[in-house]
């Protein structure tokens, strides 16, 4: 016996106390009348208990720990130096070179960002926080972001392309709050992270994603998009093309 397909995300939200009062009350009432959802909910409670048992938690590797420490470490203070400007330092050529160098310094470390993206994708599927608003109606998901972030992410319906919308949530990446749209591809999930692109930066340096995951990155209309999933790379590229066409076509 399985849970109702349209209630699965709500069961996770109820377990983690992330539903608003109305949805929590409605879901609790549904559990009293639906044996399948009640059984699934008891299974989630049992799974949470097993994961909380001593010795179950997986210890991070030294490499992952070093990356996380590097990401969270405060920047080192640099001594100020006053230098006399050489005559050639004021030339247009040097100014252009300095501007280019400054842009390169501002370029994000793509490998570390991709680690964050994959970690957020995996965490959303394990921690029961897949979505904040669980619905396949894009007209409900899009206005949900209003007032919560300082940009308007495009939300499109891709069910006809084989990627039905699951919902949306807020996440934290690249030192800011971002929008995350969740789509489904058969038994797999696609997280699409969206936030404003930084003007003037050079294109992100390509880096291979962690094994078992695919990442597609693109920019449009002042926003950057990062799609992450464990589907085949060709399927994620198909998602990219379908989303771009529906949102900007």
FENRA-V473382 format. One record per run of one state. SS is the DSSP state (hx for helix, st for strand, lp for the rest). FROM is the first residue (numbers start at 1). LEN is the number of residues. If there is no record, write none. Layout:
ss->SS from->FROM len->LEN
ss->SS from->FROM len->LEN
This chain:
ss->lp from->1 len->4
ss->hx from->5 len->11
ss->lp from->16 len->5
ss->hx from->21 len->13
ss->lp from->34 len->1
ss->hx from->35 len->17
ss->lp from->52 len->10
ss->hx from->62 len->11
ss->lp from->73 len->14
ss->hx from->87 len->4
ss->lp from->91 len->1
ss->hx from->92 len->15
ss->lp from->107 len->3
ss->hx from->110 len->17
ss->lp from->127 len->6
ss->st from->133 len->2
ss->lp from->135 len->3
ss->hx from->138 len->7
ss->lp from->145 len->1
ss->st from->146 len->1
ss->lp from->147 len->2
ss->st from->149 len->1
ss->lp from->150 len->8
ss->st from->158 len->1
ss->hx from->159 len->3
ss->lp from->162 len->1
ss->st from->163 len->11
ss->lp from->174 len->2
ss->st from->176 len->10
ss->lp from->186 len->2
ss->st from->188 len->9
ss->lp from->197 len->17
ss->st from->214 len->7
ss->lp from->221 len->2
ss->st from->223 len->7
ss->lp from->230 len->3
ss->hx from->233 len->16
ss->lp from->249 len->1
